[in-house]
């Protein structure tokens, strides 16, 4: 199953554009400012599009340590960066402000994003403390901003965290669709760049039939064939970077090799 904005394309690849640290974050490069953030993200986007990815998702992975509530300056900056790059986009795009569903929906709505990824449901013990997202508030915000068309991608087993909900992952996924109106379910590994547990992905895919299932972390050219046995698509960031290192720039050759492999599968 795929989203309507991908047409009839099967086994969708959403690639990450990891924006540099935003204003307010400890790693923010004040000297380079927004212009450097835009230039760096645009360079990655050009390589991703040349490699043939199906969609691009902008994320603030560099805003370490992460927060649960985005600051006004960082939300404004991320919105401005996405808006500046938007004229160069040839594929659908989405956004994800870590780890704030309200900020993610806000940025996505004002920039015209096709989708938003975030942790919308559950309670987690995490590196950042106790994590309690507000799905209802985020969904109502999407509606009130007139963006019911913008898909909400629910990451149901957060990186850097452990779910305090003891229900099996497949039941949590089914519940997120039934009670929280998830447009897609994403299954993650324990940390950025590490693959999701194959049994978790299989159980979710076998249980949830009416929305797409995506592998959200750790996808690479060696495991994508097995992942596509269960998943409708993948979100991929780290594997597309120089030397497969999360914080490096995108390597266009790695993107092309991966997409050549995907195209042979679909």
C-alpha positions in Angstrom: 0.0 0.0 0.0 1.3 3.5 -0.9 0.1 7.0 -0.3 -2.0 8.6 -2.9 0.6 11.4 -3.6 3.0 8.7 -4.8 0.6 7.5 -7.5 1.1 3.9 -8.4 4.7 3.7 -7.2 5.4 0.6 -5.1 8.0 0.3 -2.3 8.4 4.0 -1.6 11.8 5.5 -0.5 11.6 8.6 1.7 15.1 10.1 2.1 16.2 12.4 4.9 17.6 15.9 4.6 19.2 16.4 8.0 19.3 20.1 8.5 22.2 21.5 10.5 21.7 22.6 14.1 19.0 25.3 14.3 19.2 28.6 16.2 19.0 27.9 19.9 20.6 24.5 19.7 24.1 24.0 21.2 25.7 23.0 17.9 24.2 26.0 15.9 26.8 27.7 13.7 25.9 31.4 14.4 28.6 32.5 12.0 27.3 30.6 9.1 23.7 31.4 10.0 20.6 30.4 8.1 22.3 30.9 4.7 24.8 28.0 5.5 22.0 25.8 6.7 20.1 26.4 3.5 23.1 25.9 1.3 24.1 22.6 3.0 20.6 21.2 2.9 20.1 22.2 -0.7 23.4 20.4 -1.6 22.0 17.2 0.0 18.6 17.6 -1.7 20.2 18.0 -5.1 22.1 14.7 -4.7 19.0 12.9 -3.3 16.9 14.0 -6.2 19.6 13.1 -8.8 19.8 9.6 -7.2 16.0 9.1 -7.8 14.4 9.1 -4.4 10.6 9.2 -4.2 10.3 11.9 -1.5 12.4 14.0 0.9 11.8 14.6 4.6 13.5 17.5 6.3 14.5 16.9 9.9 16.4 18.7 12.7 18.5 15.7 13.7 21.5 18.0 14.5 19.6 19.7 17.3 21.1 17.6 20.0 20.3 17.3 22.9 16.7 16.9 21.7 13.7 18.6 23.3 10.0 17.8 23.6 8.9 21.4 22.8 10.4 23.4 20.0 11.6 26.9 20.6 10.1 29.8 18.6 13.5 30.6 17.0 14.1 27.1 15.8 10.6 26.5 14.5 10.8 29.8 12.6 14.2 28.9 11.2 13.3 25.4 10.1 10.2 26.8 8.4 12.3 29.4 6.6 14.9 26.8 5.5 12.2 24.5 4.0 10.5 27.3 2.3 13.8 28.5 0.8 14.5 25.0 -0.6 11.0 24.3 -1.8 11.3 25.8 -5.3 14.1 23.3 -6.0 12.1 20.3 -5.0 10.9 17.9 -7.7 9.4 15.3 -5.4 6.9 15.3 -2.5 8.4 16.5 0.8 7.7 16.1 4.5 9.0 17.5 7.8 9.9 16.2 11.3 10.8 18.5 14.2 12.3 16.2 16.9 10.5 15.5 19.1 7.6 17.9 19.0 4.4 16.8 17.1 2.9 20.3 17.4 6.0 22.0 15.9 6.1 19.3 13.2 2.5 19.8 12.2 2.9 23.6 12.3 6.0 23.6 10.1 4.5 21.1 7.7 1.3 23.1 7.4 2.8 26.4 6.6 5.4 25.1 4.1 2.9 22.9 2.2 4.4 19.6 3.2 2.7 16.4 2.0 3.5 14.5 5.3 4.8 14.8 8.8 6.6 12.2 10.8 6.7 12.2 14.6 6.0 10.3 17.8 2.3 11.0 18.2 1.2 8.3 20.7 2.4 6.4 23.7 4.5 7.1 26.9 8.2 6.5 26.9 11.2 6.6 29.2 13.8 8.3 27.1 17.2 10.0 27.1 15.3 13.3 27.3 13.1 12.2 30.3 9.5 11.0 30.4 8.0 11.4 27.0 4.2 12.0 26.6 3.2 13.3 23.1 -0.2 14.8 22.6 -1.7 13.2 19.5 -5.1 14.8 19.8 -3.7 18.3 19.9 -1.5 17.7 16.9 -4.4 16.2 14.9 -6.7 19.1 15.8 -4.0 21.6 14.8 -3.7 19.9 11.4 -7.5 20.2 10.9 -7.7 23.8 12.2 -4.9 24.8 9.8 -6.9 23.4 6.9 -4.4 20.6 6.2 -6.4 17.4 6.5 -4.6 16.4 3.3 -1.2 16.3 5.1 -0.5 12.7 6.1 0.6 11.9 9.7 3.3 9.2 9.9 3.3 7.6 13.3 6.6 6.4 14.6 5.4 4.0 17.3 8.6 2.8 18.9 10.8 5.8 19.4 14.6 5.9 19.1 16.5 6.8 22.2 13.6 5.5 24.3 11.7 2.6 25.7 7.9 2.3 25.6 6.2 2.2 29.0 3.2 0.7 27.2 3.5 -3.1 27.7 1.1 -4.0 24.9 2.7 -5.9 22.0 4.0 -3.5 19.3 1.5 -4.8 16.7 -1.4 -4.0 19.1 -0.1 -0.5 19.7 0.2 -0.1 15.9 -3.4 -1.3 15.3 -4.6 1.0 18.1 -2.8 4.0 16.6 -4.7 3.5 13.4 -8.1 2.8 15.0 -8.2 5.5 17.8 -5.6 8.0 16.6 -6.2 8.0 12.9 -2.6 7.3 11.8 -2.0 7.6 8.1 1.0 5.3 8.2 2.9 3.3 10.8 6.7 3.5 11.1 8.8 0.9 12.9 12.2 2.0 14.3 15.3 0.6 15.7 16.7 1.7 19.1 18.8 4.6 17.7 19.2 6.6 14.5 20.9 4.4 11.9 20.2 1.1 13.5 17.6 -1.2 11.9 14.2 -2.1 13.3 13.8 -5.5 14.8 12.7 -7.7 11.9 10.1 -9.6 14.0 8.6 -6.2 15.1 8.3 -5.1 11.5 6.8 -8.4 10.4 4.2 -8.5 13.2 3.1 -4.9 12.6 2.8 -5.6 8.8 0.8 -8.7 9.4 -1.6 -7.0 11.8 -2.1 -3.6 10.2 -3.5 -3.9 6.7 -5.2 -0.6 6.0 -2.3 1.9 6.1 1.3 1.7 4.8 4.0 0.3 7.0 7.5 1.8 6.8 10.8 0.8 8.2 12.1 4.0 9.8 15.7 3.4 10.7 18.8 1.4 9.7 17.8 0.6 6.1 20.7 -0.1 3.8 21.5 -1.7 0.5 22.1 -5.1 2.1 18.8 -5.4 4.1 16.3 -3.6 1.9 15.3 -6.7 0.0 14.3 -8.4 3.3 12.6 -5.3 4.6 10.5 -4.9 1.5 9.0 -8.4 2.1 7.0 -6.7 4.8 7.2 -2.9 4.4 5.4 -0.6 2.0 8.3 1.8 2.1 11.4 2.9 4.0 12.8 6.1 5.5 16.5 6.3 5.0 19.1 8.8 6.1 22.3 7.4 7.5 23.0 4.9 4.7 23.0 7.8 2.2 25.7 9.7 4.0 29.4 9.7 3.2 30.9 6.5 4.8 27.4 5.7 6.1 28.0 8.2 9.0 24.8 10.0 10.2 26.4 13.5 10.5 28.2 13.6 7.1 26.9 15.1 3.9 24.9 13.0 1.4 26.9 10.8 -0.9 25.3 10.9 -4.3 26.9 7.6 -5.4 25.5 5.7 -2.4 22.0 7.1 -3.2 22.2 6.0 -6.8 23.4 2.5 -6.0 20.6 2.1 -3.4 17.9 3.4 -5.8 19.2 1.1 -8.6 18.7 -1.8 -6.2 15.2 -0.6 -5.2 14.2 -0.1 -8.8 15.2 -3.7 -9.5 12.9 -4.9 -6.8 9.8 -3.0 -7.7 
